[in-house]
């Protein structure tokens, strides 16, 4: 059974159709990299997967459970959206850390808020918070930030901020971790710092969907590569096939323009 099964996702803004029927599936521990030019619909697809946008058509299932079906009544589709989002973790281009909180507080915030909904929260608050705090410290240590837990975002480099953002996304134990151009705001040295962390996650069999412009990285880390253009999947397959020996002229043109840039 696929961890993630995306079928015929469609999305328009006004009269502009951004996604024109996107389908793909992902097994546990696999990594899919989505490549393509700006405006091809990659970020919109990620936002639909994370329920930051509501698709106009199609369906999304995780571990065999349908989280979204455009054919269902609107009230059913909109029910408990926050819980549905917990299946996905999203790391943004621009970090999106809360500036008033330390690195540790950024990582623990969502878990502490969700804990308040647990039936025995008042009786076990101290133990619950201790567990959340301990897990956050472990995640930050995995990101190489043991000595930065009490720093505020403005006291961290861009690479360190992005690693805090990755720890925050992992803290809620999502089934699928999504990245939207995670290195686009970083200089080359910091880019390698973040890519190294993502590669380590792949080595640990973390299921991931990565929108990236780093072709060498996509080829190295991915199980599957999807090339999108004008809201459709033009080509998909292994990185060796899509990046190394593309069969579609649109894919070849994109890779040629990328290599010449």
C-alpha positions, 0 to 999 in steps of 0.5 A: 500500500502506498503511503501517499496516493495522489490522483488527478489533483486540479487547482485553479485561481480565477480563470487560471488553471494551475494544476491540470490533473496531477497524479503520483504515489509514494511508498514508505521511505521513498523520496520524490523530487519535483522539478520544473520551471517557476510557475509550473505548479510545484508549490501549489501542489505542495500547498494542496497536499498540506491543505493550505489550498483546497484542490478543485478536483481529485483525491489525496490518500495517506496510508489507505485513508482518503483525506480529500476527495473533491467528489465528497460533500464540502462539509465532509472535505473541510472537516478536521482539516488541522488533523489531516495536516498532521499527516504532512510536515512542510518546510518552507523556502523562507523558514517561517520561524516565529521570531519571538520564540527560541529555536527550542520553543519554535519546535515545541510550540505546535505539540504543546498546543495540540496537547491541550486537546488531550483528555487527560491534559490537565492531570498530565501536563507536566509529563506531556510537556517534558516529553515534548521538550525532550523529543524537541531537544533530540531533534535539534541535536540531530540537526547539529543545533545542540548549542543553539536551542536557546537562540532566537531566529535572528541569532541564527544563520539562514542554514541554522534557521532552516534546520530548526524549521526541519526539526519543527516539521519532524516534531509532529511525526508526519507520515510525509515530510515536504520541502518547498525549495528548502535552499532557495534563500541560502548561499552555496555554503549554507545550501550544502549544510541543509542538503546534508541534513535532508540526505541524512533523513533520506538515509533514515528512510524518511518519506519525502516530497521535495520541490527543488532546483538542485538537480545534482541533489535530486538525482542523488537523493531521490527514488523518483523524479517528477518533471512538471510543466504548465500544471501537468506531469510531463515525465516521471521515473527514476532520477537516472531516467528523468534527469540522465536520459529524459524521453520528453522534449520538454524535459530535455529543454528544461534540463538544457536551460538549467545546465546553461544557466 
